[in-house]
């Protein structure tokens, strides 16, 4: 499966971030701490549910440390990783910070992504 688009909301250092990938090769170049590894980790987490279907393979799941941290040290109510493949498969991994109603109410469908 080839990923053509990745969108992150409240994932690590990214409040909102989108990137398109070339079908053959994409090279990430940036200074240290700019988020290159975060992009690769987000892809790994996004593909986690698919990998768990393979024998003897466990997928990667989001951790509490993957939530963005605001300057006041608080965290957003949710984080979202959305992917779109070149063969038109779309999926979304949304992780709520806790099970109260506040995170649930803050999560809205991102219809623009799925068009």
N, C-alpha and C positions, 0 to 999 in steps of 0.2 A: 504494500500500500504506500502510495506517495502522497505526502501532505502538501497541499498548495497554499493553505492559509492557516495562520494561528492567531488567535486573539486571547489576550490575558487581561483579566480584571482583578486587581488587588492581589496579584501574585508577586511575592517578594518585593523587589524594588519598583515594580510597575503598578501604577494606579490603573492605567489603561494603556495597552500596547497591542499593535497589530503588525504582522509581518507576512509578506507573500514570499513563497519559495519557488525557485525555478524548477521545472520538471527534471532537469538533468543534474544541476549542481548549484548549491547556494553556499557561499563562504561568508562567515560572520567575522568581521574585523572590528575591533573596538579596544579601547583602553581597558586595563584591569579594573574590575568592579563595575563595568558598564552593563553587565547582564547577559553575556554570551552563554555562560553555563546555566543560568536561570532559564533561558529559552530552551536549551537542550533538556534540562530537567522537566520543564513543563510538557515537552513532547513525550518524554518517557512516562510521565504521570497520565497524560491523555491516552496513551496506548496501553496503559496498565490493564484495563478490563479485557482487551483483546488477547493479551499475552496469557492471562490466567486460564484461558480456554485450551492452551497447549499443554501437553503432558509434561510434568515435572518442571513447570515454569511458574514463577510467581511475578505478578506485575507490581509496579511501584504505585503507592498510594500517597495522597497529599498528607503532609504533617502540619502540626500547629506552627512550626517555624516557617512554613511556606506562605503564611498570611503576610500581607504588607503591614508594616508598622509605621504609623503616622508619627510626625515630629513630637506629638505629646505622649508618645508611647502607647496609644490606644490602637486597636485593630479594627478593620472594617467588619461588617456582619457576615460577609461571605467572600469567597474567592472563586473565580470561574476560569476554566480553560476550555476554549472552543476550537475545534479543528474542522477543516474542510479538506477532503482529499480530491485529487484530480479526477477520480471516477465518481464524483458527486456524493460521497458518503459524508454526512455531517454528524457531529456529536459534540456533547457538552458535558464537562465534569464540573459540577458546582459543589463546593464544600461549604457548609454553614459553620460559623464559628461556634455556635451553641444551638440548642434546641428550643430556645425561647421564640416568641412570635416576632421580635424585632428583626432577626436575620431573615426569617421567612418572608416578612413583608417587604424587605429591601430587595429581594431577588425578583427581578422582573424579566420576562422573556425578552430576548434580544432579537427581535424579528428581522432587523436590518441585516444581521449576520447571515441569516438563513435564506436570503433572497438570492 
